[in-house]
Amino acid sequence: MKTKISLPVRIFRFYLEGFRSMDIGRTLWALILIKLFIMFVVLKIFFFPRYLNRFDSASEKEEYVSGELIDRALNP
């Protein structure tokens, strides 16, 4: 009886075999990794500031977030 391989594993194997058979596969993987690094690290630093770091306790953070949600819901 043949076991069924999950969808994520099949997708991963598809891309792995596809890049393995290419001549410039390693270069493309390097470009993909650099692009992901830029998207998740560099852009996060510059465009998503940490507003909650100015509060010391969790209760102050909760108060700020709930206040912002209420203000934005009442004043769209």
N, C-alpha and C positions, 0 to 999 in steps of 0.2 A: 504494500500500500504506500502510495506516494504522499508525503506530507506537504501541506500547502505553505508556501513561504509568504510572509506578511508583505503588504504593499510597500512600506518604507524600505524594507530590505531589497525588494525587487527594484525600486527606483534608484537606490544607492548603487546597486550592482550594474544597472543600466548605464549610469553616468560613469562609473569607474571603468567599465569595459570600453565605453566610447572614448574616454580620454586616453586610455592606455593604448588604443590602436592609432591615435593621432600622432603626427610628428611633433607638434608643438603643444602637446597636452600639459606638460609640466609648466610651460610658460603661461598657459591659460589658467591653470590652478593658482599660480602665483598672483596673477592679476585679480582673480576672484577673491583671494584672501586679502590682498591689499585693499580692494574695494570694500570688503566687509569691515576691515579695520577702520577705514576712514568713516564709513557710515555709522558704526556703533561707538567708536571711541572719540574721534576728533569732533564730529558733529554734536555729540552729547555734551562735550565740554563747553563748546561755544554757544550752542543754541538752547540748551536745557539747563538753566541755572538751578541750583538747589535752594529753593525758598525756605524749606523747613529746617535748614541747618542753623538758622538764627535763633531757634527755640531750644531750650534746654531739656524740657521734660516731654514725655509722650502726651500728657494731658494738654499742654500748650499747643502742640502740633495738632491734636484732634480738634481743639477749639478753633484754631485758625482755618483748618480745612472745612469744618462744618459751617463756619461763618462765611467763607468764600462761596461754598455751594449754595447756601441760602441767599446770599446777596446776588449771585448770578442768576438764580432761578427767579427771583423777584424783579430784577432789573435786567432784562435781556438786551 
